[in-house]
Amino acid sequence: MTTIPCFAAVATARGELGKKKFKTTLLFWICTSYIASSIAYLVLSRWWFAPIFVALGVCVGFGIYFINKNRDLKEAGVIN
C-alpha cells in the first residue's frame, strides 16, 4: 500500500528538485498511494453495502419531501 512510482521517476525528481522539495514530493506520492489503495479496498470489499445506503437515502429523501409537503399544506390552511 505504500508504493512509489518507478525508480526512474524518483531519480528524475531527485535530480531536478531540491532536498526539501524532493522529500515533500516523495511523502506526497506515498500518502496518495496509501489513500487510493485504502479507498479501493473499502469500495471493493464492502460493495454490498451500496444498495443498502441507496435504499436508506431514498427513504430519507421521500420522508423529507412528504414532511415538507404536509407542512406547506398546513401553512396554506388546506390541512388542519
C-alpha positions in Angstrom: 0.0 0.0 0.0 2.9 2.3 0.4 4.4 2.3 -3.1 6.2 5.0 -5.1 6.4 5.4 -8.9 9.2 3.7 -10.8 12.8 4.3 -9.9 13.4 6.5 -13.0 10.7 8.9 -11.8 12.2 9.1 -8.3 15.7 9.6 -9.8 14.5 12.3 -12.1 12.6 14.1 -9.3 15.7 13.8 -7.1 17.9 15.3 -9.8 15.5 18.2 -10.6 14.2 19.1 -7.1 15.9 20.4 -4.0 16.4 18.2 -1.0 13.3 19.5 0.9 11.1 19.6 -2.1 12.1 16.1 -3.0 11.2 14.8 0.4 7.9 16.5 0.2 7.2 15.1 -3.2 8.1 11.6 -2.0 5.9 11.9 1.0 3.0 13.1 -1.2 3.5 10.1 -3.5 3.4 7.7 -0.6 0.3 9.3 1.0 -1.6 9.5 -2.3 -0.8 5.8 -2.9 -2.0 4.8 0.6 -5.2 6.8 0.3 -6.1 5.5 -3.1 -5.4 1.9 -2.2 -7.5 2.3 1.0 -10.4 3.7 -0.9 -10.2 0.9 -3.5 -10.1 -1.7 -0.7 -13.1 -0.3 1.1 -15.2 0.1 -2.0 -14.4 -3.4 -3.4 -14.6 -5.3 -0.2 -17.8 -3.8 1.0 -19.6 -3.3 -2.3 -22.8 -5.0 -0.9 -23.3 -2.0 1.4 -24.1 0.2 -1.6 -27.7 -0.9 -2.2 -28.5 -0.6 1.5 -27.2 3.0 1.6 -29.0 3.9 -1.6 -32.3 2.5 -0.2 -31.8 4.4 3.0 -31.1 7.6 1.1 -34.2 7.2 -1.0 -36.3 6.6 2.1 -34.9 9.7 3.9 -35.4 11.7 0.7 -39.1 10.7 0.4 -39.6 11.3 4.1 -38.2 14.9 3.9 -40.3 15.5 0.8 -43.5 14.4 2.4 -42.8 16.2 5.7 -42.2 19.5 3.8 -45.2 18.9 1.6 -47.5 18.4 4.6 -46.0 21.4 6.4 -46.6 23.6 3.3 -50.3 22.4 3.1 -50.8 23.1 6.8 -49.4 26.6 6.4 -51.8 27.2 3.4 -54.7 26.1 5.5 -55.6 23.1 3.3 -54.9 20.5 6.1 -55.7 21.0 9.7 
